[in-house]
């Protein structure tokens, strides 16, 4: 069972887990894909709580999120799902069914059409309210050199956080 919590209650847990990985899930039509993310941020803009995620043009998830109106982020906070995070961060949904490969199952989103990853401790349900491609000429030199040598830049997606659900302790 999951209970609704405030983003303020779990922001620290989210930021700590991001360094270890989380699942970004996107649904477009009947296609669903998840990928591991380790970069993102929580903020407050336009009088809304937002989660900002980044997706590279080369990713299969990019094809889906460009047609989607929402995304979810699922956080396994207790060290579980390390193998699935590894697979979902190194394999493409173009070539394998990540859910089958990793034994992942989905739960429906409560506020968005995109599902969440079952078994995770914390979920964000986000409605996309803004997106912006990176502008390489605006990027600091060292960051550009370290992370974009192949010029595969990210698009930033601002998702208004519509629901924050956390697993209830037994």
N, C-alpha and C positions, 0 to 999 in steps of 0.2 A: 504494500500500500504506500501511496505517496500523499504528502500533504503540501499544501500551498505555503510557501514562505516568502519573505521579502528579500529582494536582492541585497539589501544592506546586511541581512543576517548571514549571507553566504559568500559575499564578495571576496573575502580573504581566502576561503577554501577554493573558489574558482581560480583566482590568480595563482595560487600555489599549485593546483593540479594542472593548469595549462602548461607549466614547464615539463610535466611528465606526459602530457597528451590528453586529448579529449576527442570525442567523435562529433564531427560536423555532418549532419544529415540533411539531405535535400530531396525534395520530391517534385517532379515535373510530369504531369499527366500520370501515367501508370508506372513511370520509372522512378526508382528510389536508389540513392547511393549514399554511402557514408565514407568519410575520409578522416584520417587523424590530423588534428591541428595542434600546434604548440605555440602559436602566436594568435593573439587576440586581446581585446581589452573591454572593460566595462566603463561606461560613462553616463553622463547626464547631459543631453543636448535637446534643444527644442522642447523643453519641459517634459522630456521622456527619458526613462532609463533605456540605454541601448547596449547591445553587445556588438562590437565591431570585429568582423572576421575578414581574413584575406584569402583569396583563392587565385592561383596562377592560371593564366590563359591555357596552359598545356594540360590542365587536369580535366578528367572526365566530369568531375563535380562542377566545373565552370560551365560546361554545356548545359547542365541541368539548372544551376542557380540563376543563369541568365534568363531562363524562362519561368522561374518560380517566383512566388510572392512571399515565401517564408523559408526559414531554416530552423533547425533545432541544434542544440549543443548538449551532449550528454557526457557527464563527468563520472568516471569510476574513481571514487575518492579513497578507497581502502586497498589499493595495490592489486586489485583484481583486473582481469582483462588485458594484461600486458602483452600477451601473444596477439590478441585481436588488434590492439593498438598498433603493434608492429606491422602486421599484415596490412591493415587499412592505411598505413602510412607509406608502404613500399610497393603495394600492388595496385593496379588500376581496375576500377569497376568496368572498364571497357572490355577487359580480358577475363575477369573472373567474377563470380557472384560472391562478394565479400561476406554476405550474411550466411550463405551456405558454408563457405570455406572456414569461417570463424565460429560457426554455431551461434550466431547472433540472432535474436528475435526482436521484433518491433512491437511497440505499444502505440496506439493512436495518440496524436497530440490532442490536447483538450481545447486549445484556443486557435491552433493553426492546422492546416491540412497535412503538414509534414510530421511523420512519426518520430518517436524517440527510441533510443536503444534500451531494451529491457535489461535489467541487471545493474545498470548504473545507479549511483546514489543520488545524483542531482541532474536535473534537466532544465534547460532554458528553451522556451518557445518564443520565436522571434518573427515579427512581420518586417519584411524588407521595406525600409522607408527612404533609403538613399544608397546609391552606389557611385563609385568614382574610380577610374583607372589611375594607376600611379603615373606620374609624369617624371621620366628619368632625369630630365634636366633640373628638377627640383630636389633630387635625392643627394644627400651628403655623400661625398666621394668614397669614404671607407665602407659605408654600408652598401653602396652600389658595387664596389669591388668584391666585398665579401659574399654578398647574397644574390647578386644579379649579373655575374660574369657571363652567363648564357643569355642575358637579356629577356628572361622569362619572368616578366613583372607580374605583380599581383593587381587584382581589382579589390578595392575595399567595399564591403557591404555593411551598412549600418542596419541592424535589426532592432526594432523596438521590442523590448522584452515584455511580452504579454502575459507570460506565466513562468513562475519559478517553482518547480516541484522537487521536493526532497523525500527520499525514502524514510518512512517512519521506522524508528528503532523498535525492535521486538521486546 
